[in-house]
Amino acid sequence: MALNRNKLTFWLRMSQQELHRLENFYQLTQRKTFELRVDMEDFEGGMVHAQYSSFSIDSETEGYRLHVSGYTDGGAGDSLIIHNGQKFDRDQDTHSTLNCARSFLAAFWYSDCHNANLNGVYLWGSDGTHYAIGVEWSSWKGYSYSLKK
C-alpha cells in the first residue's frame, strides 16, 4: 500500500491519538473496576448489546492488553472472548503469517485475527464484496455485515 505524504501524516496523527486514548483507558481502569457495554445497531434497526462486568487495559509496556470478563448476553453473543488477554495490535497478534491490523484495515486487540472488529471500515450493512474489514461483531451478523453503530 503506497502512502503519500498527506496520508502518512494523517496516519501518524491517528496513531498518536490512538495511543493517547489507550493510555487514558489504562490510567482510568487502574483506579477502579469498570464495566464495558458494547451497544450495536444494524441498518435494519435491530439493536443488541454485550456487557462485561469487568474491563481493563494494561500499560503500554504490556502492549495495552485487553481484559474483559463477566459476560452478559444482550442478544449480540460474545465476540470479544477471543480478544480477551490480547495486546492492542501493531502486529502483536497471535496469527503466524498475517498482520491482522493490516489485513483487516483496523487496529484492535486481535488474536488470530478477530471475531469483533469495532474499529473496522464503516460500510453500509451487508457487503459480499468485502470480507471481515467492516465494523463487525461476528456472533451477531457475521463477517460480511458492517454495523451501523
WOGI-V820403 format. One record per backbone hydrogen bond with DSSP energy under -0.5 kcal/mol. CO is the residue of the C=O (numbers start at 1). NH is the residue of the N-H. If there is no record, write none. Layout:
# WOGI-V820403
co->(CO & CO)
nh->(NH & NH)
This chain:
# WOGI-V820403
co->(4 & 5 & 6 & 7 & 8 & 9 & 10 & 11 & 12 & 13 & 14 & 15 & 16 & 17 & 18 & 19 & 20 & 21 & 22 & 23 & 24 & 25 & 26 & 28 & 28 & 34 & 36 & 37 & 38 & 40 & 41 & 41 & 42 & 46 & 48 & 49 & 49 & 50 & 51 & 52 & 54 & 55 & 56 & 59 & 59 & 60 & 63 & 65 & 66 & 67 & 69 & 69 & 70 & 72 & 74 & 77 & 78 & 80 & 80 & 83 & 86 & 98 & 99 & 100 & 101 & 102 & 108 & 108 & 111 & 111 & 113 & 115 & 117 & 117 & 121 & 121 & 123 & 125 & 127 & 130 & 133 & 134 & 135 & 136 & 137 & 137 & 137 & 138 & 143 & 144 & 145 & 146)
nh->(8 & 9 & 10 & 11 & 12 & 13 & 14 & 15 & 16 & 17 & 18 & 19 & 20 & 21 & 22 & 23 & 24 & 25 & 26 & 27 & 28 & 29 & 30 & 31 & 32 & 55 & 52 & 39 & 50 & 48 & 148 & 149 & 45 & 42 & 40 & 74 & 76 & 38 & 72 & 36 & 69 & 34 & 67 & 62 & 64 & 63 & 88 & 58 & 85 & 56 & 53 & 54 & 53 & 51 & 49 & 79 & 81 & 83 & 84 & 86 & 66 & 100 & 103 & 104 & 106 & 105 & 89 & 110 & 94 & 95 & 111 & 138 & 120 & 136 & 123 & 135 & 125 & 146 & 130 & 132 & 121 & 136 & 147 & 117 & 140 & 141 & 142 & 142 & 132 & 127 & 147 & 125)
